[in-house]
Amino acid sequence: MSKTEDAAVASTRAGGGQKFPLVNSRTSGMLAPMVTHVATNTNAKHLAKIEAALAQLAAETLRRGFFGSASIEFHVQDGTIQKIRRQVERIEK
């Protein structure tokens, strides 16, 4: 990365400057996670629902006798969580 890009990355990590995905030069140009997320009332409500769903999935699946998979998926449009999908697939033995 150039010195200008390094300064932009440092500025973004410090909370100021542009908001853009950081490029990690150690991983051959792969994108690192975003520094910030959109903090809205809607997202806060949906994040609470996602956390509750994860706790419920854990209670249902992380026990002896469960064979299968569980997932939580959320759909985002323009930085706002739109849908939450909870899925459990049980394998019958």
N, C-alpha and C positions, 0 to 999 in steps of 0.2 A: 504494500500500500504506500501511497505517496504521503508526504508530510501533511498535505492539506486534508487527505482522507483520515489520517491519524488524529488530526485536530478535531474534525467533525465527529469522529467516533467518541473521542474523549468528551466533547461538549454534550453529545447525546447521552452518554452514560452519566454525566453530571446532572442531567435533568433539564438542560437548556438546549437551544439550537434546534436543528431539524429532527423530525421523527421519521426514521427510515430503518429498515432492517440492517443490522450490522453484518459486515462480511468478516468472517474469521479467516485470516490468511493462513493459519495453521491447518485448516481443513480443506485446503485447495479450493477456496471460493464458495464453500457451502454457506448458507445463510444461518446466522445465529438467531436465537429467539428475539422477538421485539422487546424493546426496553420498557415501553409503557403499554397500557391497554385503555380502552375507553371506559371510564368510570361513570356509568349512568345508573339511575334508579332501576331501570329495566334490567340491565346487566347484573346489578347487585341481587335483585330478586331471583333471576335465573341461576346465578351462581349458588345461591342458597339452596335452590331446588336441586341442582346438580350434586351438591355436597350431601343433601339428604338422600338422594337416590343412590349415591355411592355407598353410604352407610347401610342402606337397606339391602343393596346387592351383596355387600360383604356379609351381612348377617345371614342372608339366604344361602350363599354359596360357599363360604369359608368354613365348612364343617365336614365331618366324616360322612361319607355316603353320597356326596355330590360329585358327579363327573360331568364336565361340560365346559361351557364358556359363558362369560357375562361381559357386557359392554355398555358403555354410556357414550352417546354421540350427540354433539350439539352442532347446529347449523348457524352460521353467522353471515349476516349481510350488512355491509358497510359498518363493521365494528360493533354490531348489536346482535346479541344472541336471539335467534328467532324460534328455534325448535329444539327440544331435548328428546332424544330417543333412548329408551332403556330396553335392553334385550338380554334374555337369558335362554341359552340352549342347553338342554339337559340330555345327556346320553344315557339311554336305558341299558343296563348291563344284565 
